[in-house]
Amino acid sequence: MSEAAAGWMEAAIALGARGRGRTAPNPNVGCVIVHEERIVGRGWTQPGGRPHAEAMALAEAGEAARGAHTFVTLEPCAHDSPRGPACTDLLVEAGVTTVTVALTDPDPRTNGRGIARLREAGIAVEVGPGADAAARSMAGFLTRHRLGRPCVTLKLAMSLDGKIALPSGESRWITGEDARAHVHLERARADMILVGRGTYEADKPKLDVRLPGIEEWSPRRALLTRGEAVEGWTRLGSPEEVHGLAGVNDLLVEGGSATASAFLQADLVDRLLIYRAPILIGEGKSSIGYIGLTALADAHRRWALVDERRLGIDRLEVYERERS
């Protein structure tokens, strides 16, 4: 793929990220339509899963879509729906000549059928460019199809020596404003956010998004507890119950230590967000407890660092679980 084409796919992936946390159970797809080296249509899956990214981009492009090149992060859907026509049919009707697809759709209603239908209509189709970045962007949807549960992100804010609170329990604030703002952005990208009963009782957290302009993106709330449910919250009796969550692609787990340990011990964490503050606490509450390891060798080759950056005075490290 040419450098220019790679840039168009990057643009489509960036657009798709705008829908993350608001399209479940549908994927957050991004699409750009390019005619004569100029973007004539942009689209991303809208809240609730419709309209799809391709429909949005085609509507913006209008007649300029004829003879154009479409870049889309997921194979265009090929199944009929009462909520709208199949995107493959829309692309054929619009007269696009080339479609570049980052990933095939794991949904059995489309898997391979969309690409086949486009090719049958004489449209050139390329599959694979931008696949890794697209998969990361749509990790929730893909995890749900592969493992039957949401993609689980665990957030940990800690000192340099791995503590999340003083012995007294005081934990506000370990990290600075920039790191806390980034956490709110991560909340906006999640369909649901979860804490344990201890954190709920101690802090009564709102778990909302407090970034200007996107306050309405606050996710649904869940509580890990063996006790009674809390009004307005989804109750999970154990980490394994994430398999029963409906309409959730991305789950953000925020705390506390016992909850983090439970999800890690159950091997249900797919992504780690570690916010490190440049402080030492010494004796205090550890970020996690026992997670089921019996040999140090078992701790290796589990996590891959995929991103790291400074957030003001703090540092963010992002790890992904390495699974076969």
C-alpha positions in Angstrom: 0.0 0.0 0.0 1.3 3.4 -0.9 2.2 6.0 1.7 -0.9 8.1 0.7 -3.2 5.1 0.9 -1.8 4.2 4.3 -2.7 7.7 5.4 -6.3 7.3 4.2 -6.6 4.1 6.2 -5.1 5.9 9.3 -7.8 8.5 8.8 -10.5 5.9 8.7 -9.2 4.3 11.9 -9.1 7.7 13.6 -12.7 8.3 12.6 -13.8 4.9 13.9 -12.3 5.7 17.3 -14.9 8.4 17.6 -17.6 5.9 18.0 -15.9 3.6 20.6 -18.0 3.2 23.7 -21.3 4.2 21.9 -21.9 1.7 19.2 -22.2 -1.7 21.0 -23.1 -4.3 20.2 -22.1 -3.1 16.7 -18.4 -2.3 15.9 -17.0 1.2 15.9 -16.1 1.3 12.2 -14.5 4.2 10.3 -14.6 5.0 6.6 -13.2 7.5 4.2 -14.0 7.9 0.5 -11.2 9.3 -1.8 -11.7 10.6 -5.3 -8.8 12.0 -7.2 -6.5 12.1 -4.1 -9.1 14.1 -2.1 -11.4 12.9 0.7 -14.9 13.4 -0.4 -16.7 11.4 2.3 -16.1 10.7 5.9 -18.1 8.5 8.3 -18.1 6.5 11.5 -20.6 4.3 13.1 -23.2 6.4 14.9 -24.4 5.9 18.5 -26.6 2.8 18.9 -24.8 1.2 15.9 -26.7 3.0 13.0 -26.1 4.5 10.5 -23.0 2.6 9.6 -19.7 4.3 8.8 -20.1 3.5 5.0 -23.6 5.0 4.9 -22.4 8.2 6.5 -19.4 8.5 4.2 -21.5 7.8 1.1 -24.1 10.4 2.1 -21.4 13.0 2.5 -19.7 12.1 -0.8 -22.8 12.0 -2.9 -22.1 11.7 -6.7 -18.4 12.1 -5.9 -18.4 8.5 -4.7 -18.7 7.3 -8.3 -15.3 6.0 -9.4 -13.8 6.6 -5.9 -11.7 4.5 -3.6 -13.2 3.6 -0.3 -11.1 2.8 2.8 -13.0 1.1 5.6 -11.7 -0.5 8.9 -14.1 -3.5 8.8 -15.6 -5.5 6.0 -18.8 -3.9 4.8 -21.9 -5.7 6.1 -23.7 -8.0 3.7 -26.8 -9.0 5.8 -30.2 -7.4 5.6 -31.5 -5.4 8.6 -34.7 -3.6 9.3 -32.5 -0.7 10.5 -30.9 -0.1 7.1 -29.6 -1.6 3.9 -26.4 -3.6 3.7 -23.3 -1.5 3.2 -22.1 -3.7 0.4 -25.2 -2.8 -1.6 -24.8 0.9 -0.9 -21.2 0.8 -2.1 -22.2 -1.1 -5.3 -25.0 1.3 -6.0 -22.8 4.3 -5.4 -20.3 3.1 -8.1 -17.1 3.0 -6.1 -14.4 1.2 -8.0 -12.0 0.1 -5.2 -12.5 -0.8 -1.6 -9.6 -1.3 0.9 -10.7 -3.2 4.0 -8.5 -3.5 7.1 -10.3 -6.5 8.7 -12.8 -9.1 7.7 -16.0 -9.2 9.8 -16.1 -12.1 12.3 -20.0 -11.8 12.4 -21.1 -15.0 10.6 -23.8 -13.0 8.8 -21.2 -11.2 6.9 -17.8 -13.0 7.3 -16.4 -13.0 3.7 -19.8 -12.4 2.1 -19.3 -8.6 1.9 -16.0 -8.9 0.2 -17.3 -11.6 -2.2 -20.3 -9.5 -3.1 -18.2 -6.4 -3.9 -15.9 -8.5 -6.1 -18.8 -10.0 -7.9 -20.0 -6.5 -8.7 -16.6 -5.8 -10.3 -15.2 -3.8 -7.5 -11.5 -4.3 -6.7 -11.0 -5.3 -3.0 -7.8 -5.3 -1.0 -7.8 -6.8 2.5 -5.3 -6.3 5.3 -3.8 -2.8 5.2 -4.0 -1.2 8.7 -5.2 -4.5 10.3 -3.3 -4.2 13.5 -4.4 -0.6 14.3 -7.9 -1.4 13.2 -8.0 -4.4 15.5 -6.8 -2.4 18.4 -9.5 0.3 17.7 -12.3 -2.3 17.6 -10.9 -4.6 20.2 -14.2 -4.8 22.2 -16.2 -6.0 19.2 -13.6 -8.5 18.1 -13.1 -9.8 21.7 -16.8 -10.3 22.1 -16.9 -12.4 18.9 -13.8 -14.3 19.7 -14.2 -14.9 23.5 -17.9 -14.2 24.1 -17.2 -11.3 26.4 -16.2 -7.6 26.4 -12.6 -6.5 26.0 -11.6 -5.8 29.6 -9.3 -2.9 30.4 -7.8 -2.6 33.9 -6.8 0.9 35.1 -4.2 1.2 37.9 -2.9 4.5 39.3 0.1 3.9 41.5 3.3 5.3 43.0 6.7 4.3 41.7 6.7 1.5 44.3 3.4 0.1 43.2 1.2 1.5 46.0 -2.3 2.8 45.4 -2.9 4.4 48.9 -1.4 5.2 52.3 -1.9 2.7 55.1 -4.8 4.9 56.2 -6.5 4.3 52.8 -5.9 7.9 51.6 -5.5 7.8 47.8 -6.6 11.2 46.5 -4.7 12.1 44.5 -1.8 9.9 43.6 -1.7 11.1 40.0 -1.9 14.6 38.6 -4.6 16.4 36.6 -3.3 15.3 33.2 -3.4 11.7 34.1 -6.9 12.0 35.6 -8.1 13.8 32.5 -6.8 10.8 30.4 -8.8 8.4 32.7 -12.0 10.4 31.9 -11.2 10.0 28.2 -10.9 6.2 28.7 -14.2 6.2 30.5 -15.8 7.9 27.5 -14.5 5.1 25.3 -16.0 2.4 27.5 -19.6 1.0 27.4 -19.4 0.1 31.1 -17.2 0.9 34.0 -16.8 -1.4 37.1 -15.5 -1.1 40.6 -15.6 -3.4 43.6 -17.9 -3.1 46.6 -15.0 -1.8 48.8 -14.3 1.1 46.5 -18.0 1.9 46.2 -18.5 2.0 50.0 -15.4 4.0 50.6 -15.7 6.6 47.8 -19.3 6.5 46.5 -17.8 7.2 43.0 -19.9 8.7 40.3 -17.8 7.1 37.5 -18.9 9.8 35.1 -17.1 11.6 32.4 -16.1 15.1 33.4 -14.4 16.4 30.2 -16.0 19.5 28.6 -18.2 18.6 25.7 -18.4 14.9 26.2 -20.1 14.7 29.6 -23.0 12.8 28.0 -20.6 9.9 27.1 -20.6 8.6 30.7 -20.8 4.8 30.6 -23.1 2.4 32.4 -21.9 1.4 35.9 -21.3 -2.0 37.3 -20.4 -3.3 40.8 -18.5 -6.5 41.6 -20.1 -7.8 44.8 -21.5 -10.9 46.4 -24.0 -8.7 48.1 -27.1 -6.8 47.0 -27.3 -4.8 43.9 -27.2 -1.0 43.9 -30.0 0.9 42.2 -28.9 2.0 38.7 -25.8 -0.3 38.7 -25.3 -3.7 37.1 -24.3 -6.3 39.6 -21.7 -8.9 38.9 -21.2 -11.6 41.4 -17.8 -12.7 40.0 -15.5 -11.6 37.2 -16.6 -14.5 35.1 -20.1 -13.0 34.8 -18.7 -10.5 32.2 -19.6 -13.3 29.7 -23.3 -12.5 30.4 -23.0 -8.7 29.8 -25.3 -7.7 26.9 -24.5 -4.7 24.7 -21.0 -4.2 26.1 -18.0 -4.2 23.8 -15.5 -2.4 26.2 -15.5 -2.8 30.0 -13.2 -0.5 32.1 -12.3 -1.9 35.5 -11.2 0.9 37.9 -10.7 -0.7 41.3 -9.8 -1.4 43.9 -7.0 -3.8 44.6 -9.2 -6.8 45.4 -11.2 -6.3 42.2 -8.1 -5.9 40.1 -6.6 -9.1 41.6 -9.8 -11.0 41.0 -9.9 -10.1 37.3 -6.2 -10.8 36.8 -6.5 -14.2 38.6 -9.4 -15.1 36.3 -7.2 -14.1 33.4 -10.0 -11.8 32.2 -7.8 -8.6 31.6 -7.0 -7.9 28.0 -5.4 -4.4 28.5 -3.6 -2.7 31.3 -3.5 1.1 31.8 -0.8 1.9 34.4 -0.5 5.5 35.5 2.7 6.0 37.5 3.2 9.0 39.7 6.7 10.1 40.5 6.3 9.5 44.2 7.3 6.9 46.8 4.8 5.8 49.4 6.6 2.9 51.2 4.3 1.1 53.5 0.8 1.3 52.1 -1.8 -0.5 50.1 -0.5 -2.5 47.1 -2.0 -2.1 43.7 -2.8 -5.8 43.4 -2.7 -8.8 45.6 -2.5 -12.6 44.9 -3.3 -13.3 41.2 -2.7 -17.1 41.2 0.9 -17.3 40.2 2.9 -20.2 41.7 6.1 -19.9 39.6 7.9 -16.7 38.5 8.3 -18.2 35.0 4.6 -18.1 34.6 4.7 -14.3 35.0 6.8 -13.8 31.8 5.5 -13.5 28.2 2.1 -12.4 29.3 2.1 -8.7 28.7 3.3 -6.6 25.7 4.0 -2.9 26.0 2.1 -1.2 23.2 2.2 2.4 24.2 3.9 4.8 26.7 3.7 8.5 27.2 4.1 11.3 29.6 0.9 12.9 31.1 2.2 16.0 32.8 4.3 14.8 35.7 3.0 11.2 35.4 3.7 8.4 33.0 1.2 6.1 31.3 2.2 2.6 30.2 -0.3 0.5 28.1 0.1 -3.3 28.0 -1.9 -5.9 26.1 -2.4 -9.5 27.1 -0.6 -11.8 24.8 -2.9 -14.7 23.9 -2.5 -17.4 21.4 
